[in-house]
Amino acid sequence: MTVEYSPEAVSTASRFLGDDPVGLRAALDAADALADDPDPEASVRWGATPWRRLRAGRYRILYVVEGELITVHRVDRVTAR
């Protein structure tokens, strides 16, 4: 499978480069690992949509699987509770 990042995903992820490069790198590594396992245990379907949500540390990754293509649409930081 192939993982690609939408322009919106690149934009949302780039906001965190300055203050959390290590955490962001771990999140992007988790997104890249979707190529080997598009439905990891840490992911869930996002509502009644074809989107999936993956939690990776402090980050949430929203993505869609279409055949052999995984498109990451957003990378956001999750607020602490």
N, C-alpha and C positions, 0 to 999 in steps of 0.2 A: 504494500500500500504506500501511497504518497501523502505526505503532509504538506499543505501549503498554507500560507498566512495571508489573509485578506489585508488590503490597505488599512482598514479600520483596526485590525489586530495589531499591526505594526505600530499604528498611532497610539493605541491604548497602552501597549506594552512599553513603548519608549518613554512614557511619563515616569517610569520607575527606575530608569537606568542610573540616574544621579544619586538616589538615596538608598537603593537596595539592589545593587548589581548581582550579589550572590544569590539572593532569594529569587530574583527575576530569572537568572540563569537556570536555577533548579526548576522553575516553572516551565521554562521553554524546553528544557530537557525532557520534562514529563510530557509536554505536548508532542515533541519529536518521537517519543516512545510509543505514541498512538499508532505509528506505522506498523509496529509489531503486535499491538493489542489495542484495537479501537474501542474496546469496551472493558477497560480495567475496573477492578473492584471499587475504586474511589470515584467512579463516574456514575451519573444518574441521568435519566431522561429529564429534560427541562420542560415541564408542563405537557401539553398535548401537541407539542411541536416535534419536528424531526431533530431538533437540537439536543445536544448532550452537554452536561456540565461536569467538569473535572476539577476537583479541589487538589491543589498542589501547594502545600505549605500555606503561606498567607495569600495565595492567588487562586482565582477562579478562571478557568478556561472554558469558553463556550465554543463548541465546534459541531460540525455536521459531517456525517459519513454518507457518501454517495458512491456506491460501487467500490472502486479501488482508490478513491480520492477522499481525503479528510481535509476539510477546510476549517481552519481556526479563525473565528470571527472576532473574538474579544479576549483580552487578557486584562483582568481587573484585580485589584487588591481587595481582599475581604477585610472588613472592619472587625476589630476585636470586640468580643462580647464581654 
